[in-house]
């Protein structure tokens, strides 16, 4: 089996992934490497003919209220159909062009811009309708940004555009053997030789699941390096055997360049994914039809949102 996590970005230079392969003693992991062409990356993983579990640091799903208005009954089929709808991915400069067929907003900051106005432009009853359940605040963490919101440090809308438009939608339409968790079922049930099970995995969530806490910022090399011994302890506890290059990267804080945080995130995401694969975290999917059909969920997250 192969387990991999890719930290995604609109900038290909900041897309990094870490790969581990199942071995008798646990897992053998290499140092983070650039994703490169995503089609070639996935083809390379599938070529080994073993089950592939691939975590992605980006949204896989749409909010239930939006799905109801847009007539979306299941996310994988909707995503597959986006190959014929390129306008869907155009980010609106103003609310005048926001619609169910073009939901991403805003292209840049403008005076008076609010999520309430964005929700109203989509025909939603309020800003809460922009968020999936897994985006909402829990007792363990603050809320994440809505899928269709494309401004700010914690937005993930532009990463979703890049991955959905340029890779996932074309791959699904072409019949590449991809199964999207949780829409197609539980993680372990979906694993099969020559099939890639793709799941939404957030490094910030995985960091908590690993019992790790950052002192400072993940954007600072020294702060990442300060976490090295604790991170190596987690790897050992999860039977993840890093090669020399990975161990050196961990101790070095993953480098001084701007992509250091992305390399760090790809390792943390991988450890979170392995935690679920090995039963250290539950393969939890809330018993909610909308989550299982259109919204999706974050792998390893067991905490439910604070409110409806």
CORPETA-V494779 format. One record per residue. RES is the residue in one small letter. SS is DSSP state (h for helix, s for strand, l for the rest). D_CENTER is the distance of its C-alpha to the mean C-alpha in whole Angstrom. Layout:
BEGIN
((RES/SS/D_CENTER) (RES/SS/D_CENTER))
END
This chain:
BEGIN
((x/l/20) (x/s/17) (x/s/14) (x/s/12) (x/s/9) (x/s/8) (x/s/7) (x/l/8) (x/l/10) (x/l/13) (x/l/15) (x/h/16) (x/h/17) (x/h/14) (x/l/12) (x/s/13) (x/s/12) (x/s/14) (x/s/15) (x/s/18) (x/s/20) (x/s/22) (x/s/25) (x/l/28) (x/l/28) (x/s/24) (x/s/22) (x/s/22) (x/s/20) (x/l/20) (x/l/20) (x/l/17) (x/s/17) (x/s/16) (x/l/14) (x/l/17) (x/l/18) (x/h/14) (x/h/17) (x/h/19) (x/h/16) (x/h/16) (x/h/19) (x/h/20) (x/h/18) (x/h/19) (x/l/23) (x/l/23) (x/l/24) (x/l/22) (x/l/19) (x/s/16) (x/s/13) (x/s/10) (x/s/6) (x/s/4) (x/l/2) (x/l/3) (x/l/5) (x/l/7) (x/l/11) (x/l/13) (x/l/16) (x/h/18) (x/h/21) (x/h/20) (x/h/20) (x/h/23) (x/h/25) (x/h/23) (x/l/24) (x/l/21) (x/l/21) (x/l/19) (x/h/15) (x/h/15) (x/h/19) (x/h/18) (x/h/15) (x/h/18) (x/h/21) (x/h/19) (x/h/20) (x/h/24) (x/l/23) (x/h/22) (x/h/23) (x/h/20) (x/h/18) (x/l/21) (x/l/20) (x/s/23) (x/l/26) (x/l/27) (x/h/27) (x/h/30) (x/h/27) (x/l/25) (x/s/25) (x/l/23) (x/l/23) (x/s/22) (x/l/20) (x/l/18) (x/s/20) (x/l/21) (x/l/22) (x/l/23) (x/l/25) (x/l/28) (x/l/30) (x/l/30) (x/l/26) (x/l/25) (x/h/22) (x/h/25) (x/h/27) (x/h/23) (x/h/23) (x/h/27) (x/h/27) (x/l/24) (x/l/27) (x/l/25) (x/l/27) (x/l/25) (x/h/22) (x/h/21) (x/h/20) (x/h/18) (x/l/15) (x/l/14) (x/h/15) (x/h/12) (x/h/12) (x/l/15) (x/l/17) (x/l/18) (x/l/21) (x/l/18) (x/l/16) (x/l/17) (x/l/15) (x/l/12) (x/l/13) (x/l/13) (x/l/11) (x/l/15) (x/s/15) (x/l/15) (x/l/17) (x/l/17) (x/l/16) (x/l/13) (x/l/12) (x/l/9) (x/h/11) (x/h/12) (x/h/9) (x/h/9) (x/h/12) (x/h/12) (x/h/10) (x/h/12) (x/h/15) (x/h/16) (x/h/14) (x/h/13) (x/h/15) (x/h/18) (x/h/17) (x/h/17) (x/h/20) (x/l/22) (x/l/22) (x/l/19) (x/l/19) (x/s/15) (x/s/15) (x/s/12) (x/l/11) (x/l/13) (x/l/15) (x/l/17) (x/l/17) (x/l/17) (x/h/15) (x/h/18) (x/h/20) (x/h/18) (x/l/18) (x/l/21) (x/l/23) (x/l/21) (x/l/18) (x/s/15) (x/s/13) (x/s/9) (x/s/7) (x/s/4) (x/l/4) (x/l/5) (x/h/8) (x/h/11) (x/h/11) (x/h/11) (x/h/14) (x/h/16) (x/h/16) (x/l/17) (x/l/20) (x/l/19) (x/l/20) (x/l/20) (x/l/23) (x/l/23) (x/l/20) (x/l/17) (x/l/19) (x/l/22) (x/h/23) (x/h/26) (x/h/23) (x/h/21) (x/h/24) (x/h/25) (x/l/23) (x/h/23) (x/h/26) (x/h/24) (x/h/21) (x/h/23) (x/h/25) (x/h/21) (x/h/21) (x/h/24) (x/h/24) (x/l/21) (x/l/23) (x/s/21) (x/s/24) (x/s/23) (x/l/25) (x/h/27) (x/h/25) (x/h/22) (x/h/24) (x/h/26) (x/h/22) (x/h/22) (x/h/25) (x/h/25) (x/l/22) (x/l/20) (x/l/23) (x/l/24) (x/l/22) (x/l/20) (x/l/17) (x/h/18) (x/h/15) (x/h/13) (x/h/14) (x/h/15) (x/h/11) (x/h/11) (x/h/13) (x/h/12) (x/h/9) (x/h/11) (x/h/14) (x/h/12) (x/h/11) (x/h/15) (x/h/16) (x/h/15) (x/h/16) (x/l/19) (x/l/20) (x/l/20) (x/l/17) (x/l/18) (x/l/16) (x/l/16) (x/l/16) (x/l/18) (x/l/21) (x/l/20) (x/h/21) (x/h/19) (x/h/16) (x/h/16) (x/h/17) (x/h/16) (x/h/13) (x/l/11) (x/l/10) (x/l/8) (x/l/9) (x/l/12) (x/l/12) (x/l/16) (x/l/17) (x/l/18) (x/l/18) (x/l/22) (x/l/23) (x/l/23))
END
